Amino acid sequence: MSSLRDEDKLPALFVANKKVDPRTRTRTVPMRILHLSMPRTGTASMEAALKILGSGPVCHGFNMWMHVQDVNMWGELMRTIFSSNPSSEPSYGWKEFDNLLGDYELVSDFPPLAFAPEPIAAYPEAKVILVE
C-alpha cells in the first residue's frame, strides 16, 4: 500500500480554494467570452486556442472536478431554472453566475452551456461563440 496521501498523488484535485463556498465569491475578472457550444464540438480545442490568444482563466466542464464544492450550486441552479413550477422559482441572475463564474473570463462546455439565455443576459458585454 502506498504511503502517499491523495493530496500528494493528485495535487490538482486539492487546490487551495476547493473548500470555498461559491455563494461567498464575487466577480474578480470581467466575463469576456461565452462559448456555449455542446460538448464534443471542439470546446476544449476552442478553449486552448482562446488561451493562446490571451483569454483566461476558463471555466470548462473539465475543471468542474477541480471545484467540486460548486456542484451543489450548479444543481440548485438547474433545478430552479428547469423547474416545472415556474411560479415558485427564485430569481437567478448575474449575482449567482458571478458566485460560480467570478474567477473566469471565459466559459465553455457544460454546465454553463445549459443556461445559455441566463449568462447572455447576465453578461451582455461578453462575446458569444456557438459552434453548431
N, C-alpha and C positions, 0 to 999 in steps of 0.2 A: 504494500500500500504506500502511496506517495505521501511524503511529509509536507508537500506544498499545499498551502491554503488555496481555496478557489480564487481569492483575490490575486494571488501570485501567478496562477495558471492563466487566468483570463482577466488581466487588468482593465481592459476596455469596458468590461461589464460593471466595473466598480469605480465609476467616475465620481469626482468629488461632490457634484450636485445631485447625485442619484436620489437622495432622500428628501430633496426639497419639494414641498407641497406645491404643485403647479398653481394653485389658487393664490399663492403669495408672490408669484413672479409678475413682472411688468415688462413692457417693450423696452429693449436696450438698443436695438438697431432698427432702421426703417425696413418695412417689408417692401422688397423691390420686385420680386417675380413670383407669380403663382403658376406653377407648371402643373396643370390639372388634368393630365392625361392618365389613362388607365395603366395599371401595371403591365409589364411585358410589351410596352410600346416604345421602349428606349428611354425610360425615365432615368435610369442610372447613367446611361451614356450622356443624356442631356445635362444631368447634374454635373458630371465630370467636365463637360465642355464649358458650362457656365462658370464652374470654379476656375478653369484655366483663364477665362475672360475676366475674372476678378470678383465674381459673385461668391457669396458665402457668408456665414455658415448656412448649411442646408438641412431642412427637416425632410427626410426621406423615410419611406417605410422601413428601410434597413436600420436606421438609428432609433426606431421605436423600441428596440430591445435594449438600447443604451439608457433609456429613460422610462423604465417600467412603471415608475410612480405616476406617469401620465395616463396610463391605460384606463384607469377608472374614470378619469375626467373625460377622455375621448368616448368611453362607453356611455357616460351620462349625457354627453352632447348628442350622441347618435340616438339614444332613447328619446331625448327631448325633441329633436328636430324631426325624427321619423315616427313620432307617436301617432297612434290612430285617434287620439283625442286632443285635437289642436287647441281647444279652449283651455285645457289645463297646462299647456306648455309655458314654462317660464321663457323669458326672452334671452336669446343668446346673440351676442354681437361682438364688437371689436374687443371689449374687455376680456371676455372669455377666450377669444382667439389669441389675444396678447398673453394671457396666462399660459397658454400652451405653446405659442409660437414666438414669444417675445425675444428670444435669443437668435432668431433666424431671419435672414434677408430673403430666403428663397424656400418655397415649399414644393415638394414633388412627391408623386405617388400617394399611396394610402397611408394614413387616414385622411389627410386634408382634402383629397380629391372627392371624397364622399360628400363634401359640403361646398361644392363649387359656388352656389349663389351667395352663401354667407361670407366666405373670405373675400369674394369680389366686392360685396357691399361694405365689408369691414375695412378693406384696404383699396379704396378707389384709385389711389395713385400708383398701385402696383401694375406691372405689365402682366398679361395673361398669355400663357403658351398652352395650346391644346393640339395634340397630335391625334389624328383620327385613325 
